[in-house]
C-alpha cells in the first residue's frame, strides 16, 4: 500500500479565482544569460539581427554586455532577434533600455518554430524606472533556436534604444543528498494531483514532477489572464478500443487542488 506525504495544499474561494491574481508557489531558479557576449552580429556564435538599425548602433550591441553600447532604431514597430546555434528552452528574459524615453512600451516575446512565430509572452504599457532592468517570466515547454522581441509601441513615437536584452532558461535543481548518477526508483519522481471542482467532484492524476510543474505553470498563467482556459491530461489507462483518452479541466471550474508526493 502506498502512503502519501502532503507537499502543499492550495485552497481558493471561487471569488478569488475570478480576480486573476497570480499565485506564486516557490521561487523558481533560472540560469544566467545564455546569449554569449557578442562582438559582432555573428560572433562568437549565433546571430543577432533586427528589422531596422539606425546608423552605427547594430543589433548585436543589445547582446554585447557593455553598458556604453546600445541598439538603436528610428522606426517602430521593430523587432530585435537572436538565433542560437542549438535550441534553447527560454522561459525568462530581461530588458534594459538606454533611457525611459527610448524604452519599449508594448511588445510580444516570440519564438520561431520553423514555420511561424509563436507568441510566448505579451506585455503592454510597461513602465521602466530610471532605465532599470526589468525581468519577465513565462511558461514554455519547447526548445527553439530563434527568439525575438517584437515591439509595437515605444514611449517615443519612432525611436527605440536597448542596451541589454538577456534570455534565461530554468535551472535544473538537484537534491544535494542524492547521487545524480543513481536511479532513485520509479515512485520518487511521481506525485498525486487532486483537483477539487466547484461542483464537488474530485479528479485525481498520477503525474511526474515535470508534469506537475507544467500544470502549476499553466494555472499561474491562467490566473494572470494568459493561456488556454482548459488544461489537458493524457490518460494511459483503460483506453479500451481507443488510441488515446484525454481529460480537459477548465480553470474556471477549479475550486482548489493539492499535490501529494509518494513516500519513498
C-alpha positions in Angstrom: 0.0 0.0 0.0 1.3 3.4 -0.9 1.3 6.2 1.5 1.2 9.9 0.6 3.1 12.8 2.0 1.5 16.2 1.6 3.8 18.6 -0.1 1.5 21.6 -0.3 -2.2 22.4 -0.5 -3.8 25.4 -2.2 -7.3 26.3 -1.4 -9.0 29.2 -3.2 -12.5 30.6 -3.0 -14.2 31.0 -6.3 -14.3 34.8 -5.9 -10.5 34.8 -5.6 -10.2 32.8 -8.8 -12.2 35.4 -10.7 -9.7 38.1 -9.7 -7.0 36.6 -11.9 -4.4 37.1 -9.2 -1.1 35.4 -9.9 -0.1 32.7 -7.4 3.5 32.0 -6.5 4.3 28.6 -5.1 8.0 28.7 -4.8 10.8 30.8 -6.1 11.9 29.5 -9.5 15.6 29.2 -10.3 17.0 30.4 -13.7 20.3 30.3 -15.4 22.5 33.2 -16.2 22.1 34.9 -19.6 22.6 32.1 -22.1 23.4 34.5 -25.0 27.2 34.8 -25.4 29.0 38.2 -25.2 28.6 39.2 -28.8 31.4 41.0 -30.6 29.5 41.3 -33.9 26.2 40.2 -35.3 27.6 36.7 -35.9 30.5 36.4 -33.4 31.4 34.4 -31.3 28.3 32.3 -32.1 24.7 32.6 -33.1 23.3 35.5 -34.9 21.9 38.9 -33.8 19.5 40.8 -36.2 16.8 43.5 -36.2 14.2 44.7 -38.7 15.7 48.2 -38.6 19.0 49.6 -37.5 19.9 53.2 -37.3 23.5 54.3 -38.0 26.3 52.7 -36.1 24.1 51.0 -33.5 23.8 47.4 -34.7 21.6 44.6 -33.3 24.5 42.9 -31.5 25.0 46.0 -29.3 22.0 44.7 -27.3 23.9 41.4 -26.6 27.5 42.6 -26.1 27.0 43.1 -22.3 28.5 46.6 -22.4 26.7 49.5 -20.8 28.1 52.1 -23.2 26.8 50.4 -26.3 23.1 50.1 -27.3 21.0 49.0 -30.2 19.0 51.9 -31.8 16.1 52.0 -34.2 14.5 55.1 -35.6 11.4 53.2 -36.6 8.6 51.4 -34.6 7.3 48.8 -35.0 10.7 47.0 -34.9 11.9 43.5 -33.8 15.2 42.5 -32.2 16.2 38.9 -32.6 18.8 36.4 -31.5 19.4 33.0 -33.1 21.2 30.3 -31.1 23.3 27.6 -32.6 21.4 24.9 -30.8 17.8 25.1 -29.5 17.2 26.6 -26.1 14.1 26.4 -23.8 13.9 30.1 -22.9 11.5 30.9 -20.0 12.7 34.3 -18.9 14.1 37.4 -20.4 15.2 40.9 -19.3 15.3 44.3 -21.0 17.5 47.3 -20.1 16.6 50.3 -22.2 19.1 53.1 -22.9 16.6 55.5 -21.2 13.0 55.7 -20.1 12.2 57.9 -23.1 13.7 55.3 -25.5 12.2 52.3 -23.8 9.7 49.8 -25.4 6.1 50.0 -24.1 4.1 47.3 -25.9 5.6 44.1 -27.2 5.5 40.3 -27.7 8.3 37.9 -27.0 8.3 35.3 -29.7 9.9 32.0 -30.9 10.3 30.6 -34.4 9.1 27.0 -34.8 10.4 26.7 -38.3 7.2 27.9 -40.0 5.7 30.6 -37.8 6.4 33.0 -35.0 4.8 31.8 -31.7 4.0 34.3 -29.0 5.3 33.2 -25.7 4.7 36.4 -23.7 2.8 39.7 -24.2 3.4 42.9 -22.4 1.5 46.3 -22.6 2.0 49.7 -21.1 5.2 48.7 -19.3 6.9 51.4 -17.3 10.7 51.4 -16.9 12.1 53.1 -13.8 15.2 55.2 -14.2 16.5 52.9 -17.0 16.4 49.9 -14.6 16.4 46.4 -16.0 13.0 44.6 -16.0 12.6 40.8 -16.0 9.8 38.7 -17.4 9.0 35.0 -17.0 6.6 32.8 -18.8 5.8 29.1 -19.4 7.5 27.4 -22.3 7.7 23.6 -22.8 9.6 23.6 -26.1 13.1 24.5 -27.3 13.7 26.9 -30.1 16.7 28.4 -31.9 15.3 31.8 -32.7 13.7 34.3 -30.3 12.8 37.9 -30.9 11.4 40.9 -29.1 8.7 42.3 -31.4 8.0 45.9 -30.3 4.8 47.5 -31.5 4.9 50.7 -29.4 7.6 52.7 -27.5 7.5 55.8 -25.3 9.0 57.7 -28.2 6.8 57.5 -31.3 9.7 56.4 -33.6 12.9 56.0 -31.6 13.9 53.0 -29.5 17.2 52.0 -27.9 18.0 48.9 -25.9 21.3 48.4 -24.0 20.7 44.8 -23.0 18.4 42.0 -24.0 19.0 38.8 -22.0 17.5 35.4 -22.2 17.5 32.7 -19.5 16.5 29.0 -19.1 15.2 27.3 -15.9 17.9 25.7 -13.8 17.8 22.0 -13.1 17.7 21.6 -9.3 19.4 18.5 -7.8 18.8 17.3 -4.3 22.3 17.6 -2.6 21.7 14.3 -0.8 21.1 12.4 -4.0 23.7 11.0 -6.3 22.8 12.4 -9.7 24.0 9.1 -11.2 21.8 6.9 -9.1 18.3 6.0 -10.2 16.0 6.9 -7.2 13.3 4.5 -8.4 10.1 4.9 -10.4 8.0 6.2 -7.5 10.3 9.0 -6.3 9.5 11.3 -9.3 5.7 10.9 -9.2 3.1 12.8 -7.3 -0.7 12.6 -6.9 -2.5 15.8 -8.1 -6.0 16.0 -6.6 -8.2 18.7 -8.1 -11.5 19.6 -6.4 -14.0 21.1 -8.8 -16.7 23.7 -7.9 -19.3 21.0 -8.4 -17.8 19.0 -5.6 -16.3 16.4 -7.9 -12.7 15.4 -7.3 -10.3 14.4 -10.0 -7.0 12.5 -9.4 -4.0 12.4 -11.7 -0.7 10.4 -11.2 1.9 12.7 -12.6 5.7 13.1 -12.8 7.3 16.2 -11.2 7.7 17.8 -14.6 4.0 17.3 -15.4 3.0 18.8 -12.0 5.3 21.8 -12.7 3.7 22.2 -16.2 0.2 22.2 -14.6 1.2 24.7 -12.0 2.8 27.0 -14.7 -0.5 26.8 -16.7 -2.5 27.5 -13.5 -0.3 30.5 -12.6 -0.5 31.9 -16.2 -4.3 31.4 -16.4 -4.8 33.1 -13.0 -2.9 36.0 -14.5 -5.2 36.1 -17.5 -2.9 34.3 -20.0 -3.0 30.9 -21.7 -5.8 28.4 -22.5 -8.9 28.1 -20.4 -8.6 24.3 -20.2 -5.7 22.0 -19.3 -5.5 18.6 -21.0 -4.4 15.5 -19.2 -3.4 12.4 -21.1 -4.7 9.1 -19.6 -2.8 6.0 -20.4 -5.1 3.5 -18.7 -8.4 1.9 -19.6 -8.1 3.0 -23.2 -10.2 0.1 -24.4 -10.6 0.4 -28.2 -9.4 4.0 -28.3 -5.9 5.2 -29.2 -6.0 7.9 -26.6 -8.0 9.2 -23.6 -7.8 12.9 -22.7 -9.4 14.8 -19.8 -9.8 18.5 -20.1 -10.1 20.6 -16.9 -11.4 24.1 -17.1 -9.7 26.7 -15.0 -13.0 28.5 -14.1 -14.3 25.2 -12.7 -11.4 24.6 -10.2 -12.1 25.3 -6.6 -8.8 24.0 -5.1 -6.1 21.5 -5.7 -3.3 19.8 -3.8 -0.2 17.9 -4.7 1.0 14.9 -2.7 4.3 13.2 -3.1 4.6 9.4 -2.9 6.6 8.3 0.2 9.9 6.7 -0.7 
